[in-house]
């Protein structure tokens, strides 16, 4: 248990903003969770996240010790593209679930990360150590992993501010007419199937996807896509919404598996970010998987 005491030197600042600005390794979201759990008091009283500080307020922050991870480390083949003391870049293979969940207690990317990496951040709890953002099970490509809490908080804020550069490639059904475009359509849970996401105005969140045509084929289009937001299944749902579902997507696309695929042809190709410690911009690129390029060779222009 780590206890930190601050004396407010300012008037009328929100407490969550003040603490995140004065303690390096705690993000605003983390402060809000600590407040909700009763781990932050002002003048020995529990407060809410929107509390406005007065000068000389005594702020006591209790940081609980990270729980010991009880997910079993497994010697799973993981492609580590880059690693230093703060971050690791992983090239995730199609078919791998990112973290343990009901029905997937082992064989996940997290199980493999715990075997290959000495340290992982604890921000996301026991089941998701190090995971800053996720890729769907059948989406391949580059992922960013945090190796300590300070890096995780920094990268989480970058995601929130949309300053992490993420480029995906997808093969979609049909010929897309426009050479480029922006899909701005809010996403939420589908009312027909709670396991799916859908474009909806009910209980939804903003979702924005930019796309550019890389190549048009007879009945398909290869797209480059850039995420401005990172909602669950965002690209897959947005592609269905504009009438061009991702090839191989058996949830949002065609049920007929023309190419004998194990999942959608969606790949996280490029990842760029400001490094948490050096503050230098880093960018990584990855090749399309062989099963993806095989389909591109097969289809006619």
N, C-alpha and C positions, 0 to 999 in steps of 0.2 A: 504494500500500500504506500503510495507516494503522495505526500501532502504539500500543496503549494499555496502560499498566502500572498495575496496582492492587495495593495492599498490604492484605491481609485484616485487618479490625479486629474480626472476629467469630469465634466458634468453632462448628463443627458445621453451618453452613449449607450447603445444596447449592450447588455452584458455578454451575449454570445459573440458579438463582434469584438468587444474589448479583449476578452480572454484569448480568442484566436490570434489577435494581433500582438499579444504580450507573452504568449507561450508558444515557442517555435513548433513543437511537434503535435499540436492539437488544432484540428480544423474546426470551422464553425459548426459543421454537422456533428462532429465529435462532442463539442461543447453542449449542443442541444441534447444529445443522448445522455451525457453526464448529468445535466440538469433534470431530465426526465427520470433518471434513476436515483435522484436525491443525493448526488455526489458533489453538488456545488451549493454553497450557502453564502448569503450576504448578511453581514452583521448577525451571524448565527441563525439566520432564518432561510427556509427554502424559498426559492423564487422561480419565476417562469422565464423562458428564453427572451421574452420581450421586455424584461425589467430594464428600466432606465437608471443608470448609475448616478449617484451623487458623489461629490468630492469627499474623500476620506472614508468611503465605504470600505469595509474589510471583506475581501472576497477569499473564501477558502475553497480550494479545488482538491478533491480527492481522486487520484488516478488509481483505479484498481489494478492489481498485478494481472498481466495477461494470463489467460488460462492455458494450461499445458495442452498442446494439441494431442488429441487421441485418435486422429486419423492415421491409419497404418501406412507407413512408407512402403512403396513397391518399386521394384526395379523395372520400370516401364520405359520403353524406348522413346525418348523425348528429344526433339531437335532444338538444341539451345543455340541460337544465332549469335547472341552476345550476352556477356555477364560481367558485372563489376560488383562493388560492395553495396550498391543501392538498388540496382535494377537488373532484370534479365529479360531478354527478348526470346520468345518461344515461337517456333513455326509449328502450329498445331495441325495434326493430321485429321482428315475427315473420319468421323465415327467415334471420336473420343469425347466423352462428357467432361466438362471443365472441372466440376467439383462434386463431392458426394451429396446425394439426395436420396429420398425414398426410391428404392429400386436400383440405385447405383451406389452402393456403399464402398465399392473397390473398383480398381481399373480406371480411375479418373485421372485427369491431368494433375490434380492436386496430390494424389497418391504418388505420382511419379516425381513431382516437384520436390516433395519431402525427402525423396531418396537422393535426388541429384544435387539439390541446393542446401547449403548449411543453414541459411537463415531465410525466413519468410515473415512478412508483416503479419500482425495479429488483429488489425483493424476490423476485418470482416468476420472475425470469430473463428471457432474451431474448424468449421467445415470449409471455409474459403480463405485460408491463409495465403497472402500474397496476391490475391485476385483483385486487380484494379478494374478490369472490364472483362466481359465474357464473349465467347463466340458460341453459336449454337452447336450442338453435337455434330451435325453433318456439314458445318461450315469450316473450311480449312484456313490456315494462314497465320499471320503474325499477331501475337498477343504480348501485352506489356505486363510484367510481373514485378511487384514491389518486394524488396528484401528486408525492409525495416519500416517502422510506423511513420517516421518522418518523411520518407520518400513516398509512402502510400498517401499520406495526407496531402502532400504537394501535388501529386499526380491526380488525385481525386478532384482537387480544386481546378486543375487544368482541364479535366474532362467537363466539369461543370461550366467552365468558361468557354468551352468549345475550342480550346487552343491546341488540342492534340490532333495532328493531321492523320486522317485515316482514309485510305483509298481501297476500295473493293473492286474486283472484277466479277461480272456475272454474265452467263449466257441465258437469255430470256426467250420465251416463245414469241414468234411473230417478228415482223419488221417494224421497228420503232420509226415513226415518221420524222420526228424532230431530231436534229443533230445534237441538241442538248436541252436540258430543262431542269426545273425545280419542282419537286413534289412536296407541297406543304399541306399535310393532312394529319389531323390529330389521331393518336392511337390509344385504344383501351381494350379491355377484355371483350371478346365476342359474346353477345347475349345468347347466341345459339349454341356455342360450345365454349365453356369457360377455360379450356386448355389453349384456345386460340386467341390471337389478337385480331383486331379489326379497326378499320377507319370508322370512328364514331365520335359523336359530340358528348356522349354520356361518360362521365368519370374517365375522361381521356387526358392525355398530355400532348403538348406540342411535339410534332415530329417533322423534320425537314431532311429531305434527301436530294442531293444534286446528282445529275447524271450527264454523261457524254457518250455518244456513239463511237465505239472503237472500230467496229466493222459490221457491215450488214451482210447477212447470208440470205438464201432463198426464203427460208421460213423462220429464221432466228436472227437475233442481234446480240453482238458482244458489247457490253456496257462497262464503262468506268464509272464508279459511284463514289461520292464523297458524303460522309455523314456530318451533319451539323448537330444532330442529337443522337442519342444512343438508346433508343427504345427496344424492348424485346421484339425480335423478329421484324425489325423495322424495314429493312430492304425487301424482305420476302413479301410482307404485307403491302408495301407501297407498290411493288411490281405487279402484284395481283390487282391492286386498285386501279392501275392505269391500263389493265388488260394485257399485260405482258409478264405472266408469272415466270419465276426462275425455273429453268429446265432441271428436272430431277426432283423437284420439291413435291413430295407426296402429301403434304399437308395443305399447302396453299395453291398448288399447281395441278397438273394433269396426273391422273392415277395410272395412266398407261406409261410404263417405263420403256420407252423406245430404245434407249441406249444401254439398258442393263446396269443402271447406276445404283450406287448405295446411298445416294443423297443428292442434295441440290448442288448445282455448279455455281457456287458462290465462294470466293476466295479473298481473304484479307491480304492484299498484295503489298501495300506500302504503309509504313507507320513512322510518323515523325513527332518528336516532342523535345521540350527543353529539359535537359538533365537536372534532377533535383538538387545535386550538389555543385556541379561545375557551371550550371546555368548556360551551357552551350547547347545549340540545337543539334539533335542527332536524327538521322533518317535511315530507315532500313527498307529494303525491297526484297521480294521473294518471287520465285518462278511459279507459274501456274502448275498444279499437280499434273502428273502424266495422264490420269483418267480424264482430266479436263481438256488437255491439248489433243487427246485421241479423238474426242467428240468434234473438236474444231476441224480436225483433218477430215473427218467422216462427212460432215455436212457440206452442202454445195453453196457456193456464193450466189 
